[in-house]
Amino acid sequence: MTTSINRKQIMDLLPHRDPMLLIDELKNIKKLFSATAIINVKKDSFFVQGHFPGQPVMPGVFIVEAFGQAAAALTAHGLDKATYENKLVFLMGIEKARFRNPVIPACMLELNIEAIRSHGRVWKYKGEAIVEGKKMADAQWSATIVDRK
């Protein structure tokens, strides 16, 4: 199993497209267990336009969305294609989300994520968002895999 996938390969696993596909790379993949997602937060990233003019900051909800995308990519990458084909992963809940430092462009945001457990179609994850070794945010969340309609 590959230990790193690029943006194009992520697009093969997730339904997200620009501008909502946030992850540029998924690396250090341990099948169905953990990975590190890379997001290149740019000064012209759509989510910092107007948040806030003159002092751009990546909104916390987009950090949480990126956690979810990273977890969905990790899970889809580890499953047999027939298992996730014609499926969608939906965020079910967010717990213990803490935003410790603002994510300011231009930077490389690393999301270290881990699957805590799975029960049927429901998965639980935890993650930390890091910039240059400094913790920016952390959270736990759950998601479910559902049939695409």
GULO-778438 format. One record per residue: residue number from 1; residue in three letters; y, z negated, x negated of N, C-alpha, C in turn. Coordinates in Angstrom, 2 decimals. Atoms other than C-alpha are relative to their C-alpha. Example, Ala and Ser with C-alpha at 12.3 -4.5 7.8 and 13.67 -1.06 7.14 Angstrom:
BEGIN
1,ALA,-1.19,0.00,-0.89,-4.50,-7.80,-12.30,1.20,0.00,-0.90
2,SER,-1.19,0.06,0.82,-1.06,-7.14,-13.67,1.09,-0.73,0.77
//
This chain:
BEGIN
1,MET,-1.18,0.00,-0.86,0.00,0.00,0.00,1.24,0.00,-0.89
2,THR,-1.26,-0.09,0.77,3.46,0.91,-1.34,0.75,-1.32,0.03
3,THR,-0.77,1.23,0.02,5.65,-1.97,-2.43,1.49,0.24,0.21
4,SER,-1.40,-0.32,-0.24,8.94,-0.13,-1.81,0.08,1.27,0.85
5,ILE,-0.23,-1.21,-0.79,10.18,2.35,0.80,1.51,0.25,0.10
6,ASN,-1.41,-0.38,-0.03,13.46,4.26,0.98,0.48,0.19,1.45
7,ARG,-0.63,-0.14,-1.33,15.84,4.95,3.89,-0.73,1.04,0.86
8,LYS,0.70,-1.04,-0.77,14.04,8.16,4.93,-1.35,-0.53,0.52
9,GLN,1.28,0.57,-0.43,10.69,6.33,5.04,0.20,-1.08,1.07
10,ILE,-0.32,1.00,-1.03,12.31,3.50,7.03,0.24,0.70,1.33
11,MET,-0.27,-0.76,-1.23,13.49,6.13,9.54,-1.30,0.49,0.66
12,ASP,1.30,-0.38,-0.56,9.83,7.17,9.96,-0.64,-1.18,0.75
13,LEU,0.59,1.19,-0.60,9.03,3.57,10.98,0.81,-0.56,1.17
14,LEU,-0.90,0.59,-1.00,12.07,2.61,13.10,0.68,1.07,0.84
15,PRO,-0.72,-0.96,-0.83,13.84,4.32,16.00,1.51,0.03,-0.30
16,HIS,-1.44,0.10,0.29,17.28,3.30,14.62,0.49,1.22,-0.79
17,ARG,-0.65,-1.11,0.71,19.64,6.06,13.46,1.44,-0.39,-0.27
18,ASP,-1.41,0.26,0.31,23.14,6.17,12.01,0.82,0.03,1.28
19,PRO,-0.42,0.97,1.01,25.31,4.34,12.43,-0.77,-1.32,0.07
20,MET,0.65,1.30,-0.19,22.92,1.57,13.61,-1.13,-0.32,-0.95
21,LEU,1.01,0.32,1.01,20.29,1.90,10.88,0.73,-0.66,-1.16
22,LEU,-0.74,0.77,0.99,21.51,-0.79,8.51,-0.70,-0.09,-1.35
23,ILE,0.76,0.24,1.24,18.74,-1.01,5.89,-0.10,1.28,-0.83
24,ASP,0.08,-1.14,0.91,18.84,1.27,2.84,-1.34,0.07,-0.73
25,GLU,1.25,0.05,0.74,15.60,0.14,1.20,-0.76,-1.26,0.40
26,LEU,0.85,1.17,-0.19,12.67,-2.23,1.72,-0.88,-0.07,-1.24
27,LYS,0.76,0.10,1.25,11.12,-3.50,-1.52,-0.73,-1.33,-0.08
28,ASN,0.82,1.21,0.19,8.78,-6.18,-2.85,-0.86,-0.29,1.23
29,ILE,0.76,0.13,-1.25,6.63,-5.54,0.23,-1.36,-0.63,-0.27
30,LYS,1.34,0.59,-0.04,3.66,-7.85,0.70,-0.46,0.21,1.43
31,LYS,0.44,-0.49,-1.31,1.78,-6.30,3.60,-0.03,-1.09,1.08
32,LEU,-0.09,0.85,-1.18,2.60,-7.99,6.93,0.40,-1.45,-0.31
33,PHE,-0.37,1.36,0.37,3.93,-11.03,5.05,1.47,-0.15,-0.39
34,SER,-1.37,0.17,0.44,7.23,-10.55,3.23,0.54,1.27,-0.65
35,ALA,-0.66,-1.13,0.65,9.76,-8.10,1.80,1.46,-0.37,-0.24
36,THR,-1.44,0.12,0.21,13.33,-7.74,0.58,0.64,1.30,0.47
37,ALA,-0.75,-1.16,-0.48,15.63,-5.40,2.49,1.33,0.06,-0.75
38,ILE,-1.27,-0.22,0.69,18.66,-3.91,0.74,0.96,0.71,0.96
39,ILE,-1.06,-0.63,-0.78,21.89,-3.11,2.58,1.20,0.13,-0.93
40,ASN,-1.20,-0.23,0.78,24.74,-1.52,0.70,1.19,-0.10,0.94
41,VAL,-1.14,0.24,-0.88,27.74,-3.01,2.49,1.22,0.66,-0.66
42,LYS,-1.09,-0.79,0.58,30.56,-0.50,1.89,1.32,-0.33,0.68
43,LYS,-1.34,0.23,-0.56,34.29,-0.75,2.45,0.25,0.86,1.23
44,ASP,-0.17,-0.86,-1.18,33.97,2.09,4.98,-1.15,-0.12,0.99
45,SER,1.08,0.21,-0.97,30.87,0.75,6.80,0.63,-0.19,1.39
46,PHE,-0.60,0.01,-1.35,31.51,1.18,10.55,0.25,-1.40,0.53
47,PHE,-0.11,1.33,-0.57,31.02,-2.51,11.30,1.10,-0.86,-0.62
48,VAL,-1.12,0.76,0.55,33.85,-3.67,9.04,1.36,0.60,0.38
49,GLN,-1.24,-0.59,-0.47,36.43,-1.29,10.51,0.53,-0.86,1.14
50,GLY,-0.58,0.85,-1.03,38.67,-3.62,12.48,-0.53,-1.42,-0.02
51,HIS,0.58,1.37,0.09,36.69,-6.76,11.44,0.10,-0.48,-1.43
52,PHE,-1.35,0.14,-0.52,39.15,-7.72,10.00,0.92,0.88,-0.84
53,PRO,-0.88,-0.89,0.77,41.94,-5.28,8.99,0.63,-0.74,-1.20
54,GLY,-0.55,0.58,1.21,42.99,-5.97,5.42,-0.91,-1.01,-0.67
55,GLN,0.95,0.96,0.57,40.15,-8.47,4.91,-1.37,0.19,0.68
56,PRO,1.25,-0.33,-0.69,36.88,-6.80,5.98,-1.13,-1.00,-0.28
57,VAL,1.14,0.91,0.07,33.85,-9.01,6.69,-1.12,0.60,0.85
58,MET,1.15,-0.46,-0.80,30.35,-7.99,7.84,-0.24,-1.02,1.11
59,PRO,0.23,0.95,-1.10,29.92,-9.53,11.32,-1.39,-0.63,-0.07
60,GLY,1.27,0.72,0.00,27.20,-12.17,11.59,-1.06,0.64,0.88
61,VAL,0.98,-0.64,-0.89,25.57,-10.33,14.49,-0.67,1.18,-0.68
62,PHE,0.61,-1.11,0.72,24.99,-7.37,12.17,-0.95,-0.49,-1.09
63,ILE,0.96,0.59,0.94,23.34,-9.63,9.60,-1.29,-0.32,0.76
64,VAL,1.18,0.30,-0.82,21.01,-10.82,12.38,-0.73,1.29,0.38
65,GLU,0.62,-1.29,-0.32,20.41,-7.20,13.47,-0.75,0.55,-1.21
66,ALA,0.66,-0.48,1.22,19.58,-6.31,9.86,-1.28,-0.79,-0.27
67,PHE,1.23,0.79,0.12,17.10,-9.22,9.71,-1.08,0.60,0.92
68,GLY,0.95,-0.57,-0.96,15.44,-7.76,12.83,-0.54,1.34,-0.44
69,GLN,0.45,-1.31,0.48,15.33,-4.23,11.41,-0.94,-0.14,-1.19
70,ALA,0.85,0.21,1.17,13.87,-5.48,8.15,-1.39,-0.48,0.42
71,ALA,1.28,0.52,-0.49,11.16,-7.42,10.00,-0.80,1.09,0.71
72,ALA,0.69,-1.09,-0.71,10.35,-4.43,12.23,-0.57,1.01,-1.00
73,ALA,0.48,-0.95,1.01,10.06,-2.14,9.18,-1.18,-0.59,-0.78
74,LEU,1.11,0.67,0.70,7.86,-4.68,7.34,-1.27,0.06,0.85
75,THR,1.15,0.04,-0.89,5.57,-4.98,10.36,-0.57,1.40,0.22
76,ALA,0.47,-1.38,-0.22,5.39,-1.23,11.12,-0.65,0.57,-1.25
77,HIS,0.55,-0.51,1.27,4.75,-0.46,7.44,-1.41,-0.54,-0.25
78,GLY,1.29,0.63,0.24,1.79,-2.85,7.41,-1.07,0.33,1.02
79,LEU,0.95,-0.31,-1.07,0.18,-1.69,10.65,-0.48,1.45,-0.10
80,ASP,0.50,-1.37,-0.12,-1.93,1.40,11.26,0.99,0.77,0.88
81,LYS,-1.00,-0.79,-0.72,0.37,4.20,12.47,-0.30,0.08,1.50
82,ALA,0.36,-0.08,-1.42,-1.56,4.46,15.76,0.40,-1.26,0.77
83,THR,-0.36,1.27,-0.64,-0.70,0.80,16.45,1.48,-0.04,0.37
84,TYR,-1.43,0.08,-0.30,3.09,1.25,16.26,0.59,1.30,0.53
85,GLU,-0.51,-1.26,-0.54,3.41,4.90,17.32,0.27,-0.18,1.50
86,ASN,-0.42,0.13,-1.40,5.22,5.11,20.69,0.22,-1.45,0.41
87,LYS,-0.33,1.40,-0.27,6.15,1.42,20.41,1.43,-0.27,-0.46
88,LEU,-1.31,0.50,0.43,9.45,-0.40,20.04,-0.13,-1.48,-0.29
89,VAL,-0.05,1.43,0.30,10.16,-3.80,18.53,1.31,-0.53,0.56
90,PHE,-1.18,0.62,-0.59,12.56,-5.96,20.53,0.15,-1.43,-0.47
91,LEU,-0.34,1.36,0.36,14.28,-9.09,19.34,-0.13,-0.88,1.24
92,MET,0.21,0.90,-1.13,13.26,-12.00,21.58,0.87,-1.25,-0.08
93,GLY,-0.76,1.24,0.14,15.05,-15.00,20.14,0.48,-0.17,-1.43
94,ILE,-0.56,0.31,1.31,17.20,-16.19,17.26,0.17,-1.50,-0.05
95,GLU,-0.09,1.45,0.15,16.93,-19.75,16.01,0.60,-0.33,-1.36
96,LYS,-0.48,0.56,1.27,18.67,-21.75,13.33,0.80,0.99,-0.84
97,ALA,-0.84,-0.94,0.76,21.06,-18.93,12.38,1.19,-0.76,-0.57
98,ARG,-1.11,0.65,0.68,23.55,-20.20,9.84,0.71,1.04,-0.86
99,PHE,-0.81,-0.93,0.79,26.38,-18.17,8.34,0.78,-0.86,-0.98
100,ARG,-0.50,0.94,1.00,27.27,-19.91,5.10,1.20,0.53,-0.78
101,ASN,-1.08,-0.64,0.74,29.57,-17.44,3.34,0.23,1.38,0.58
102,PRO,-0.25,-1.34,-0.54,31.29,-14.24,4.47,-0.55,1.09,-0.93
103,VAL,0.48,-1.16,0.75,29.69,-10.95,3.40,1.15,1.00,-0.03
104,ILE,-1.19,-0.81,0.18,32.59,-8.96,2.00,-0.36,1.28,-0.76
105,PRO,0.27,-1.24,0.73,32.35,-5.27,1.05,0.84,0.05,-1.28
106,ALA,1.22,-0.74,0.18,31.60,-3.74,-1.38,-1.01,-0.90,-0.71
107,CYS,1.02,0.84,0.61,28.37,-5.56,-2.14,-1.38,0.51,0.41
108,MET,1.39,-0.27,-0.37,24.61,-5.30,-2.06,-0.54,-1.28,0.62
109,LEU,0.55,1.13,-0.74,23.18,-7.62,0.59,-1.52,0.10,-0.06
110,GLU,1.46,0.07,0.05,19.57,-8.66,0.01,-0.48,-0.93,1.10
111,LEU,0.60,0.82,-1.04,17.55,-9.93,2.95,-1.43,-0.31,-0.39
112,ASN,1.36,0.42,0.33,14.49,-11.89,1.87,-0.63,-0.52,1.28
113,ILE,0.60,0.35,-1.28,12.29,-12.02,4.95,-1.48,-0.32,-0.15
114,GLU,1.41,0.40,0.03,8.91,-13.55,5.70,-0.50,-0.15,1.43
115,ALA,0.66,0.20,-1.30,6.56,-13.37,8.67,-0.62,-1.39,-0.02
116,ILE,0.52,1.37,-0.07,5.81,-16.96,9.68,-1.33,-0.01,0.73
117,ARG,1.27,-0.07,-0.76,3.15,-16.16,12.29,0.07,1.14,1.00
118,SER,0.07,-0.99,-1.07,1.98,-13.64,14.83,-1.05,-0.47,1.00
119,HIS,0.92,0.35,-1.08,0.29,-14.16,18.16,0.04,1.17,0.97
120,GLY,0.00,-1.20,-0.85,-0.70,-10.96,19.95,1.13,0.92,-0.40
121,ARG,-1.13,-0.91,0.27,2.43,-8.82,20.24,1.28,-0.74,-0.40
122,VAL,-1.18,0.79,0.36,4.82,-11.66,19.36,-0.10,-0.45,-1.46
123,TRP,-0.08,0.35,1.41,5.87,-12.22,15.74,1.18,-0.93,-0.20
124,LYS,-1.10,0.88,0.36,8.03,-14.96,14.24,0.28,0.17,-1.49
125,TYR,-0.43,-0.26,1.37,10.03,-14.49,11.03,1.07,-1.00,-0.42
126,LYS,-1.15,0.73,0.54,12.47,-16.28,8.76,0.57,0.83,-1.13
127,GLY,-0.61,-0.77,1.06,14.94,-14.90,6.29,1.26,-0.63,-0.55
128,GLU,-1.25,0.40,0.66,17.80,-15.47,3.88,0.74,1.26,-0.41
129,ALA,-0.87,-1.09,0.44,20.73,-13.15,3.21,0.70,-0.45,-1.28
130,ILE,-0.48,0.38,1.34,21.80,-13.18,-0.45,0.91,1.09,-0.56
131,VAL,-0.85,-0.92,0.77,24.67,-11.57,-2.41,0.18,-0.63,-1.38
132,GLU,-0.13,0.46,1.39,24.58,-11.93,-6.21,-0.52,-1.42,-0.18
133,GLY,0.64,1.30,0.16,22.25,-14.93,-5.98,0.53,-1.10,0.90
134,LYS,-0.61,1.01,-0.87,24.41,-16.76,-3.40,-0.46,0.21,1.43
135,LYS,0.46,-0.08,-1.40,23.04,-17.57,0.07,1.18,0.20,0.92
136,MET,-1.08,-0.32,-0.94,25.25,-15.97,2.71,-0.35,-0.43,1.42
137,ALA,0.45,0.33,-1.36,23.16,-16.62,5.84,-1.51,-0.22,-0.03
138,ASP,1.44,0.13,-0.18,19.70,-17.63,7.01,-0.28,-0.17,1.49
139,ALA,0.36,0.08,-1.42,17.84,-17.57,10.31,-1.51,0.05,0.16
140,GLN,1.36,-0.25,-0.46,14.54,-17.61,12.13,0.14,0.80,1.28
141,TRP,-0.07,-0.82,-1.21,13.81,-15.11,14.87,-1.40,0.42,0.41
142,SER,1.27,-0.50,-0.51,11.02,-13.77,17.05,0.24,1.37,0.61
143,ALA,-0.07,-1.36,-0.52,10.27,-10.24,18.16,-1.34,0.34,0.64
144,THR,1.22,-0.45,-0.63,7.74,-8.43,20.28,-0.10,1.52,-0.09
145,ILE,0.27,-1.43,0.02,6.15,-4.99,20.13,-0.36,0.41,1.42
146,VAL,0.23,-0.47,-1.37,6.30,-3.13,23.46,-0.21,1.52,0.02
147,ASP,0.20,-1.43,-0.16,5.30,0.31,24.70,1.33,0.69,0.24
148,ARG,-1.20,-0.82,-0.22,8.03,2.95,24.52,-0.16,0.68,1.35
149,LYS,0.07,-0.61,-1.33,8.86,4.24,28.01,0.56,1.38,-0.01
//
